[in-house]
Amino acid sequence: MNTRHLRTVALIAASTIALGACSAGSGSGGGDGGDVTLTYSLWDPNQLPAYQQCTDAFTAASGIEVEINQQGWDDYWKTITTGIVSGTAPDVITDHVQYYPELAANGQLLDLQPYVEKDGIDLDRYTAGLADLWVKDGARYGLPQDWDTIGLVYNTADLQEAGVDPAALDELTWNPTDGGTFASLIARLTIDKNGVRGDEPGFDKDAVQTYGWGLETGGGVVGQTQWSWSALSTGFEYLDENPFGTEYQLDDPRLAETLTWWQQQIEAGYMVPFENAGQLGLEPQLLQNKAAMISDGSWRIGTWAGASEQDFAFAPLPVGPEGRKTNGLAPSIIAGTEHPDEAWELVKFIGSSECQDLVAETGVVFPAITEAAQRSAEVRAEQGVDVSAFLDQAQDPDGVAYYPITLHANEIQSEAQAVIDDIQQRKVDPATALATLNGRINNLFD
């Protein structure tokens, strides 16, 4: 595809596996691993079985035992932060680009580049330059593990009842002026309690039965699954450079125009209002048919494909003025681990074809190695689920826009979330609010 016809698929939420410093104890491992037990933590329960297979295979090959712990996102980060300070962190954690820069800046991550060079790791096998995300000042803090992109999730019955051919979703367009054919679609999918659709005379926006477009609240400065795809499709970029830029560009008029258009869809009654979205959450909006369609990440393919309440399918995001874009996960090691060599062997194994092929057979995520990602899509296809909308985007070399990677991520997220909430509630003018926010954020780098 040429640039004009690229489709914007937002970002892969890049993540890392990092190693905690002091908690590796002795265990019953044998073989070359000696008596070493590593502790490995992750936040996604859907991925736990796949990575249990990987660590079992690793133990069988190395003799190094691995214990896996899983916690939800919020509790996970509280535990990791406390553990690093107290010296009780797990040996291996799943990290995120929002957190890894601060860990690296504080000297809490081990440089993997000497290990990569010693073992001759082929970094070109990974998708879309993901390996480059983990390099700062010549040091490398991760090996790619898996990746995710954003696509449309839609209720197949709603599309049929609205008389919309699913094939038409492959050619949707969007712009912040009139919304393109995407705006026409969500109006058509919206239906009030009297059975009148959003594009028909007499539609009552104050008595909507099913909204054409759902709203996931939150997202902070990134808006990964929420609005990033539409903003990026205008040519907007978060930072002056990425990774490790020092100047945000949230005052770009194209971002304000994008979020103004979103406000207009809520006002018109085509999009779930903030107050309803906050009470319901994203999944109930679709499962209860309060919304006909939403944008979501590939890491939740299993959620929608396995739903019994409704039948869902996937489609590419609309083509914006500048195209569509995407972004991944990786393993890294915390400096001070008692078992750096064993930790590296685990990190290397997670980034290897042997582990990523095992993960691919579950179809739960797209592994970072290109061939394994293709196999994951084939597994879903064998189950009757077409996930090409996600895979095609990541394989497009011009369709990648990475998660903004900077220092001060926690402060930035905190500042941004309050402003984005106000925008979604239609309390503020996006252009004015974003300009003020941008100044506050950039002051952090001063």
N, C-alpha and C positions, 0 to 999 in steps of 0.2 A: 504494500500500500504506500502511496506517496504521503507526504506530510499532511496535505489538505484532508485526506481521508482517514487519518489515524483516529482511533477512538480512545478517549481518556478513561483509564481504569484506575485512577488514583494510585495509592501506594501500597506496597507490601509493608506490613508492619515488621520491620527488621528486628530480629532478636538474637541473643547470644546465649551460649552455655558458658557460665563462668564458674570458676572453682573457688570454694570457700577455704579459708586459711587453716583453721585449727581443729576441725571436727573429725578428720579421718582417723578412725580407730583401727585396732587390730581385729581381724576376722578370721574366717576359716579358709580363705582362698589359698589355693595351692599353685603348682606349676610355676611359670616364670614370674607370676605376680607376687609370690611370697604370701605373707599373712597381712594382706591389705584389704580393707573394705572402704570403698568410696561411697559417699552419699550424694545422690543426684535429685534435684528438685525441679518441678515444672508446674505450670499453672493450669494447663488445659486438660480436663479429665478425658476428653475425647481422644487425646493423643497418648494417654498413659499406656493402653495395651500395646500400641505399636512400639513405643520406646522400651517397654518391658521386654519385648521380643529382642530388641537390639542389645540391651544390657545383658540378657541371658546368653546371647550369642557371644558377646564380648567376654563374659566370665568363662564360658566354655573354652574359648581360644586362649585367654591370657591367664586364667587362674585368679584374676582380681575380682573380688566380690563387689557388687553394686546394689545399694539399697535406694529405692525411688520413693520420694515423698511428693504428694500433690496437694496444693492449696489453691483456692480461688484467687483471682488477680489481686484484690486489695489486701487480703491477709498474707498472701505470698510476699508482697513487697515489704510489708511491715516486719515479717519474720526475717527476711534477708537483711534488711537494714539493721535490725537489732543484732542479728547474728554476726555480721561483719564487725560491728563495734565491740561485741562481747567475746569474739573469738569462737563462736559456736555455729557459724554459718555452715551450710552443707558444702561438701567438696565440689559438687557440680550443680550449678543453678542455670536455669533458663533466663537469660538476660534480655534486655530490650534496648534499642538505640536511644531511647529517652533516658536510660540510666547509665549505659556503658561509658559515655564521655566523662561523666563525673568520677566514676570508678577509676578510669584510666588516669585522669588528672590528679587524683589523690594517691596514685601509685599502688592501687589495689588490684590491678590486672597484670598478669605476666605477659611479656612480649613473646608471641608465638613464632615470630619470624625465624629465629635460629632453629627451632624445631622443624618448621616448614622447609627450610633450606637443607637441613641435615637429612630429612627423610624424602626429599624430592617430591613434595606434594604438587600435583598438577592442579593449579587454580583455574585453568581454562575450562575445566569440565563443568564448572558451575554456571548456572543460568544468569544472563543479563548483567555480568560484572558484579555480582553480589559480593565477591571476595574483597572488592575495593572498599566496601562500606566500613571495613574493620581495620583500616590503616590510618594511623595518625602519627605524623612526624617520623615516618619510617618504621614505626613499630606496628605489629599486627596483633589484634586482640580477638580474632575469631575466625573460624572456618565456617562457610555457609552450611546450613542444616536443611532448611526448607524455605519456601516463600509463599506469599499470598497476594492475590489481586482482588479487585472489586468488580462486581457485575450486577446485573439486574436479577432480582428474584420476583417472580410473578405467579399469581393464582391462575391456573389454567382455566378453571371454570369461569372466572370473572372475564377473562379475555374472550372466551367463546360466547358468553352471554352478551358481551358488548359488540360482537360481530367483528372482532379484530383478528386478523390472521397472524399467528405467532411469528411467521417469517418476516413480517413487517418490522418487528423489533430489531432485526439485524441492520436495518437501514435508518434508524431513528437519528434525528438531528436535534441539536440544542444550541441556543444562544441566549444571552442575558436580556435581549431586547424583547423578543416575542415568544421565546421558549421553543421555537421550531416545532417539528412534528412531535417531539416529546411532550410539549405542553398540550397539544391537541389530544394526545393519548391519555394523559392523566385526567383531563377533563371528561373524556369519553368513559373512562373507567369509574369515575365518581358517580354515585347514584344516591338520591335522597330517599327519605322514608316513604315517599309517594311513588317511587319508581321512576322518577324523572332524572335523566342523566345531566352531568355538568355542562354538556354542549347542547342541551335542548332548552326551549323556552319554558319558563315556569320553574326552573331548578331552584330549590330552596337551600341556600348555603348554610342556613342555621339549623337544618334538620337532616344532616347527612347520615345515611346508613352505612355506606362504604366509601372511604376516600380513595381516590386514585393513587395517591402517593403517601407512604408512611413517613414518619419522622423519628429518627433515632436522636434523642437528646444527647448533649455532651459533645465530646470530640475535641474540645480545647482549641489549641492553636493549629491543629492538624486537620480535624474534621475528616478523618480517614475514610470511614464508611458513609459519613453524612453528606458533606458538600465538597470534599477535595476534588473529586472527579470533575465537577462542573467548573470550579475555579481554575483548575489546571488546564482545562480544555480551552480557556481563553488566552493562554500564554502566561498567566500569573505564575510566579515562582516565590516560594516562601522566603528564600535567603539570597544574599548577594552571591554566595557560593555554597556548595554542599558536597561533602560533609564539612562541618566545622566552620561555617560562615559566622560572621560577627555582626551582621546587619539584617534584621528582618524587613520585609517589604509588604507588611500588612496594610499600608496606606495606598497600595496600588488600586486605582479606581476600578480595575477589573474584578478585584475581590469584592469591593463594595457593591458593584453592579450585580454580581452573582448572588450575594446574600440578600440584596434588595428584591431580586426576582423570587427567591425562596419565600420572603415575607409576603409577596404578592400572591403566591399560590395558597398560603394559609388564609389570607384575607378573602380570597375568592372562594374558599371552601373546598379546594381540590386536594389539600394536604392536611394531614392530621395536625391539629393545633398543639402547641407546646404543652398546655395543661393536660390534655388527654394523653399525649405521648408519654409524659412523665409518669402518669399514673399507671399506664398499661405496660410500658416497656416495649421493645421492638418486636420480640417474638409473638406476644399475644395480639399485637395489631394484625399480624397476618394470620395467625392460627385461628383467631376469632372472626376473621374477615372484616375487621374494622378498616383495613387497608388492602388494596388489590396488588400493590407492588412496592418494592423498596430496593435500595442498593445495599449490598452486604458483601462481606469478605469471603474468600474461598475457604477459610478455616471453618465456616459454618455450613458447608455444602451438606455434610451429614445430617445436620439439624433439619434442613428443609427437605432433603431427599427422603428422610425417614419419617416425616410428619404423617400422622394418620388423620388429623382433623381436616386438612385440605390437601390438594394436589398442587405441587409447585414445580416450576421449571426455571431455567436460567437463560439469560440473553446478554449480549454485550451492552455496555453503557452507550449512550448516544454520542454521535460524532459532534464535537464542539468546534468552534472557530479555528482552534489550533490542534485538534486531535484528541486521543485518549492516552492515559499513562498508568504505570504500575511500579512495585517495589519489593525483603526476606529475613530469615532466622540464622544464627550461627553459634558454635561453641567457643568459649574462652576460659582462661584460667586465672584465678586470683593469686596475686603474688603472695608468697608466704605459706602456700599449701605445704603440708608435710610430705606430700608425695607428688612432686611436680612431674616426674617422669611417668608415673602411672596415670596421672591426670591427663597428660598429653596423649597417652595411648587411648584413653577413653574418648577424648575430644577428636582424635584422628579417626577412631572407629565410627563415631557418630557422623562424621563428614565423609565416610567411605561409601563405596558402592554397595558393600555387603550390608551395611545398616540401612542405607537409603532404599535399597531394593526391597528389604523387608517392610519398611514403612509404605512403600509404593503399593504393595500387595493389599494393604488395608484400605487404600483410597482415602485416608483421613486427611492428608495434606499433600501438597506438591513438594517432593524432595528437591533440594537445590541442584542435584546432578541432573542434567538435561534428560538423559535416557530414563531415569527413574521417574521424573515428573511425567513423561509421556506414558509410562506404564501405569501410573496412578490414574491418569485420565482414561486409559483403556479399561482398568478395573471398574471404574464408574460406568463406562459405556456398557460393559458386560452386565451391569445391574440395571440397565435401561435408563441411566442418567447421563445426559449430555452436558459435560462441563467444559466444552471447547471454548466458551466465552472467556473463561479464566485463563486457560492454557495459552490460547492464541495471543493474548495480550502480552504475557510475560516473554513470549518468544519473539516478539517484535522489538528489534534493537532500538527503534525510535520511539517506543511506547513506554519508556521507563522513567518515572519521576520518583525519586527516593524520599522517604520520610525525612523531614528536616532534622539533622543531627548537629546539636550544639551543646555548649555548656549551659548551665543555669536552667535545665529543662524543667525541673519541678517548679521553680518560681514562674517561669514562662507559662506553663500549663495553668497554674493557679490564677495568674493575671488574666489569661485569655478566656478561661472557662466562664468567668462571671460576665464578660462582655458578650461572648457567643450566646449565653443563656438569655441575656437581655435582647439580643438581636432576634433570636428565635421566638421570644415572647412579644416581639414587635414593640418594645418599649423605647428603643433608640433608633436613630438614623445610622445605618451601617457605615457610611462614609465618615461621619463625625466620630463615631465610637471607635472605629478601627484606626483612625489617624492618632487619636489619643493613646490607644493601646500600643500602637507601634512605637511611639515615643517612650513610653514607660518600659517596654521590653528592651529596646536598644540601649537605654540607660544602664541596664544590667551589665552590658559589655564594657561600658566606660569604667 
